[in-house]
Amino acid sequence: MEVEGTITSVLAGTQFRVQLQSGHEVLAHISGKMRKRFIRLVVGDRVKMEMSPYDVTKARITFRLG
């Protein structure tokens, strides 16, 4: 499922703590295409993520909204 959120902190190893619009926080990593294109993410950026319904504590960032 796709959700949107805001990056709250940058962690080591291209991982980020992201706050969802519902108020929950998840641990997210960058997708391969974003890593390949050297897309930089900073605190405050809005991002689109993919989450699995089986583990709602982790996500993959697929798009930077700004």
C-alpha positions in Angstrom: 0.0 0.0 0.0 1.2 3.5 -0.7 1.3 6.2 2.0 2.8 9.7 2.3 4.8 11.1 5.2 7.4 13.6 6.3 11.0 12.8 7.1 11.8 13.6 10.8 15.3 12.3 11.1 18.2 10.9 9.0 19.8 7.7 10.2 22.9 5.8 9.1 22.9 3.6 6.1 20.4 5.6 3.9 17.6 5.0 6.4 15.1 7.6 7.7 12.5 8.0 10.4 9.3 9.1 8.7 6.1 10.4 10.3 2.9 9.4 8.6 -0.1 11.7 8.2 -1.8 9.6 10.8 0.9 10.4 13.4 2.7 7.1 13.4 6.5 6.9 12.8 8.1 4.2 10.6 11.6 3.3 9.6 12.2 3.7 5.9 14.9 3.1 3.4 15.5 4.5 -0.1 14.4 2.4 -3.2 17.1 1.3 -5.7 16.1 3.8 -8.4 16.4 6.8 -6.0 19.8 5.5 -4.8 20.9 5.0 -8.5 19.9 8.6 -9.4 21.5 10.1 -6.3 18.3 11.7 -5.0 19.1 13.4 -1.7 16.6 13.5 1.1 16.7 15.9 4.1 14.6 16.5 7.2 11.3 18.1 6.3 10.9 16.5 2.8 7.5 15.0 2.0 7.9 11.5 0.5 5.7 8.8 -1.0 6.4 5.3 0.4 5.4 1.7 -0.1 4.5 -0.4 3.0 3.6 -4.0 3.4 0.4 -4.8 5.3 2.3 -7.5 7.2 4.9 -5.2 8.8 3.6 -1.7 9.2 6.8 -0.5 11.1 9.0 -0.5 7.9 8.6 1.2 4.5 10.5 1.9 1.2 10.7 5.5 0.0 9.8 5.6 -3.7 9.3 9.3 -4.5 10.3 12.7 -3.1 7.4 15.2 -3.1 9.4 18.2 -1.9 
